[in-house]
Amino acid sequence: MSTREMAYNVIDIMTEEQLSEFLKNYLGLDEIPNSDTLEALLELRYMEQHPEEYKTYESTEDMFEDILDDE
């Protein structure tokens, strides 16, 4: 069984309270935010772990140039 499968199994048996505490600890928060904020925080965590999947810029000028070129 992979680590991912073991983690899914553990999550499946956790209560809602345990899951909330896990998320608070994992994200370093004092309380669980609303669902939109939580989704954004989890996305940020993923982006930090997989930077190769995202475009980066040397400056804000380069970023805005790229954004405006797409329009």
Distance bins in CASP14 RR format, pairs under 12 A and 6 or more apart:
PFRMAT RR
TARGET T0000
AUTHOR 0000-0000-0000
RMODE 2
METHOD distances of the structure
MODEL  1
1 7 0 0 0 0 0 1 0 0 0 0 0
1 8 0 0 0 0 1 0 0 0 0 0 0
1 9 1 0 0 1 0 0 0 0 0 0 0
1 10 0 0 0 0 0 1 0 0 0 0 0
2 8 0 0 0 0 1 0 0 0 0 0 0
2 9 0 0 0 0 0 1 0 0 0 0 0
3 9 0 0 0 0 0 1 0 0 0 0 0
3 10 0 0 0 0 0 1 0 0 0 0 0
4 10 0 0 0 0 0 1 0 0 0 0 0
4 11 0 0 0 0 0 1 0 0 0 0 0
5 11 0 0 0 0 0 1 0 0 0 0 0
5 12 0 0 0 0 0 1 0 0 0 0 0
6 12 0 0 0 0 0 1 0 0 0 0 0
6 13 0 0 0 0 0 1 0 0 0 0 0
7 13 0 0 0 0 0 1 0 0 0 0 0
7 14 0 0 0 0 0 1 0 0 0 0 0
7 22 0 0 0 0 0 1 0 0 0 0 0
7 26 0 0 0 0 0 1 0 0 0 0 0
8 14 0 0 0 0 0 1 0 0 0 0 0
10 18 0 0 0 0 1 0 0 0 0 0 0
10 19 0 0 0 0 0 1 0 0 0 0 0
10 22 0 0 0 0 1 0 0 0 0 0 0
11 18 0 0 0 0 1 0 0 0 0 0 0
11 19 1 0 0 1 0 0 0 0 0 0 0
11 22 0 0 0 0 1 0 0 0 0 0 0
11 23 0 0 0 0 0 1 0 0 0 0 0
11 26 0 0 0 0 0 1 0 0 0 0 0
12 18 0 0 0 0 0 1 0 0 0 0 0
12 19 0 0 0 0 0 1 0 0 0 0 0
13 19 0 0 0 0 0 1 0 0 0 0 0
14 20 0 0 0 0 1 0 0 0 0 0 0
14 21 0 0 0 0 1 0 0 0 0 0 0
14 22 1 0 0 1 0 0 0 0 0 0 0
14 23 0 0 0 0 0 1 0 0 0 0 0
15 21 0 0 0 0 1 0 0 0 0 0 0
15 22 0 0 0 0 0 1 0 0 0 0 0
16 22 0 0 0 0 0 1 0 0 0 0 0
16 23 0 0 0 0 0 1 0 0 0 0 0
16 32 0 0 0 0 0 1 0 0 0 0 0
17 23 0 0 0 0 0 1 0 0 0 0 0
17 24 0 0 0 0 0 1 0 0 0 0 0
17 32 0 0 0 0 0 1 0 0 0 0 0
18 24 0 0 0 0 0 1 0 0 0 0 0
18 25 0 0 0 0 0 1 0 0 0 0 0
19 25 0 0 0 0 0 1 0 0 0 0 0
19 26 0 0 0 0 0 1 0 0 0 0 0
19 32 0 0 0 0 1 0 0 0 0 0 0
19 38 0 0 0 0 0 1 0 0 0 0 0
20 26 0 0 0 0 0 1 0 0 0 0 0
20 27 0 0 0 0 0 1 0 0 0 0 0
20 29 0 0 0 0 0 1 0 0 0 0 0
20 30 0 0 0 0 0 1 0 0 0 0 0
20 31 0 0 0 0 1 0 0 0 0 0 0
20 32 1 0 1 0 0 0 0 0 0 0 0
20 33 0 0 0 0 0 1 0 0 0 0 0
20 38 0 0 0 0 0 1 0 0 0 0 0
21 27 0 0 0 0 0 1 0 0 0 0 0
21 28 0 0 0 0 0 1 0 0 0 0 0
21 29 0 0 0 0 0 1 0 0 0 0 0
21 30 0 0 0 0 0 1 0 0 0 0 0
21 31 0 0 0 0 0 1 0 0 0 0 0
21 32 0 0 0 0 1 0 0 0 0 0 0
22 28 0 0 0 0 0 1 0 0 0 0 0
22 29 0 0 0 0 0 1 0 0 0 0 0
22 32 0 0 0 0 0 1 0 0 0 0 0
23 29 1 0 0 1 0 0 0 0 0 0 0
23 30 0 0 0 0 0 1 0 0 0 0 0
23 31 0 0 0 0 0 1 0 0 0 0 0
23 32 1 0 0 1 0 0 0 0 0 0 0
23 33 0 0 0 0 1 0 0 0 0 0 0
23 35 0 0 0 0 0 1 0 0 0 0 0
23 37 0 0 0 0 0 1 0 0 0 0 0
23 38 1 0 0 1 0 0 0 0 0 0 0
23 39 0 0 0 0 0 1 0 0 0 0 0
23 41 0 0 0 0 1 0 0 0 0 0 0
23 42 0 0 0 0 1 0 0 0 0 0 0
23 45 0 0 0 0 0 1 0 0 0 0 0
24 30 1 0 0 1 0 0 0 0 0 0 0
24 31 1 0 0 1 0 0 0 0 0 0 0
24 32 1 0 0 1 0 0 0 0 0 0 0
24 33 0 0 0 0 1 0 0 0 0 0 0
24 38 0 0 0 0 0 1 0 0 0 0 0
24 41 0 0 0 0 0 1 0 0 0 0 0
25 31 0 0 0 0 0 1 0 0 0 0 0
25 32 0 0 0 0 0 1 0 0 0 0 0
26 32 0 0 0 0 0 1 0 0 0 0 0
26 38 0 0 0 0 0 1 0 0 0 0 0
26 41 0 0 0 0 1 0 0 0 0 0 0
26 42 0 0 0 0 1 0 0 0 0 0 0
26 45 0 0 0 0 1 0 0 0 0 0 0
27 33 0 0 0 0 1 0 0 0 0 0 0
27 37 0 0 0 0 1 0 0 0 0 0 0
27 38 1 0 0 1 0 0 0 0 0 0 0
27 39 0 0 0 0 0 1 0 0 0 0 0
27 40 0 0 0 0 0 1 0 0 0 0 0
27 41 1 0 1 0 0 0 0 0 0 0 0
27 42 1 0 0 1 0 0 0 0 0 0 0
27 43 0 0 0 0 0 1 0 0 0 0 0
27 44 0 0 0 0 1 0 0 0 0 0 0
27 45 1 0 0 1 0 0 0 0 0 0 0
27 48 0 0 0 0 0 1 0 0 0 0 0
28 41 0 0 0 0 1 0 0 0 0 0 0
28 45 0 0 0 0 0 1 0 0 0 0 0
29 37 0 0 0 0 1 0 0 0 0 0 0
29 38 0 0 0 0 1 0 0 0 0 0 0
29 41 1 0 0 1 0 0 0 0 0 0 0
29 42 0 0 0 0 0 1 0 0 0 0 0
29 45 0 0 0 0 0 1 0 0 0 0 0
31 37 0 0 0 0 0 1 0 0 0 0 0
31 38 0 0 0 0 0 1 0 0 0 0 0
32 38 1 0 0 1 0 0 0 0 0 0 0
32 39 0 0 0 0 0 1 0 0 0 0 0
32 41 0 0 0 0 0 1 0 0 0 0 0
32 42 0 0 0 0 0 1 0 0 0 0 0
33 39 0 0 0 0 1 0 0 0 0 0 0
33 40 0 0 0 0 1 0 0 0 0 0 0
33 41 1 0 0 1 0 0 0 0 0 0 0
33 42 0 0 0 0 0 1 0 0 0 0 0
34 40 0 0 0 0 0 1 0 0 0 0 0
34 41 0 0 0 0 0 1 0 0 0 0 0
35 41 0 0 0 0 0 1 0 0 0 0 0
35 42 0 0 0 0 0 1 0 0 0 0 0
36 42 0 0 0 0 0 1 0 0 0 0 0
36 43 0 0 0 0 0 1 0 0 0 0 0
37 43 0 0 0 0 0 1 0 0 0 0 0
37 44 0 0 0 0 0 1 0 0 0 0 0
38 44 0 0 0 0 0 1 0 0 0 0 0
38 45 0 0 0 0 0 1 0 0 0 0 0
39 45 0 0 0 0 0 1 0 0 0 0 0
39 46 0 0 0 0 0 1 0 0 0 0 0
40 46 0 0 0 0 0 1 0 0 0 0 0
40 47 0 0 0 0 0 1 0 0 0 0 0
41 47 0 0 0 0 0 1 0 0 0 0 0
41 48 0 0 0 0 0 1 0 0 0 0 0
42 48 0 0 0 0 0 1 0 0 0 0 0
42 49 0 0 0 0 0 1 0 0 0 0 0
43 49 0 0 0 0 0 1 0 0 0 0 0
43 50 0 0 0 0 0 1 0 0 0 0 0
43 53 0 0 0 0 0 1 0 0 0 0 0
43 54 0 0 0 0 0 1 0 0 0 0 0
44 50 0 0 0 0 0 1 0 0 0 0 0
44 51 0 0 0 0 0 1 0 0 0 0 0
44 54 0 0 0 0 0 1 0 0 0 0 0
45 51 0 0 0 0 0 1 0 0 0 0 0
46 53 0 0 0 0 1 0 0 0 0 0 0
46 54 0 0 0 0 1 0 0 0 0 0 0
47 53 1 0 0 1 0 0 0 0 0 0 0
47 54 1 0 1 0 0 0 0 0 0 0 0
47 55 0 0 0 0 0 1 0 0 0 0 0
47 56 0 0 0 0 0 1 0 0 0 0 0
48 54 0 0 0 0 1 0 0 0 0 0 0
54 63 0 0 0 0 0 1 0 0 0 0 0
55 62 0 0 0 0 0 1 0 0 0 0 0
55 63 0 0 0 0 1 0 0 0 0 0 0
55 66 1 0 0 1 0 0 0 0 0 0 0
55 67 0 0 0 0 0 1 0 0 0 0 0
55 70 0 0 0 0 0 1 0 0 0 0 0
56 62 0 0 0 0 1 0 0 0 0 0 0
56 63 0 0 0 0 1 0 0 0 0 0 0
56 66 0 0 0 0 0 1 0 0 0 0 0
57 63 1 0 1 0 0 0 0 0 0 0 0
57 64 0 0 0 0 1 0 0 0 0 0 0
57 65 0 0 0 0 1 0 0 0 0 0 0
57 66 1 0 0 1 0 0 0 0 0 0 0
57 67 0 0 0 0 1 0 0 0 0 0 0
58 65 0 0 0 0 0 1 0 0 0 0 0
58 66 0 0 0 0 0 1 0 0 0 0 0
59 65 0 0 0 0 1 0 0 0 0 0 0
59 66 0 0 0 0 0 1 0 0 0 0 0
60 66 0 0 0 0 0 1 0 0 0 0 0
60 67 0 0 0 0 0 1 0 0 0 0 0
61 67 0 0 0 0 0 1 0 0 0 0 0
61 68 0 0 0 0 0 1 0 0 0 0 0
62 68 0 0 0 0 0 1 0 0 0 0 0
62 69 0 0 0 0 0 1 0 0 0 0 0
63 69 0 0 0 0 0 1 0 0 0 0 0
63 70 0 0 0 0 0 1 0 0 0 0 0
64 70 0 0 0 0 0 1 0 0 0 0 0
64 71 0 0 0 0 0 1 0 0 0 0 0
65 71 0 0 0 0 0 1 0 0 0 0 0
END
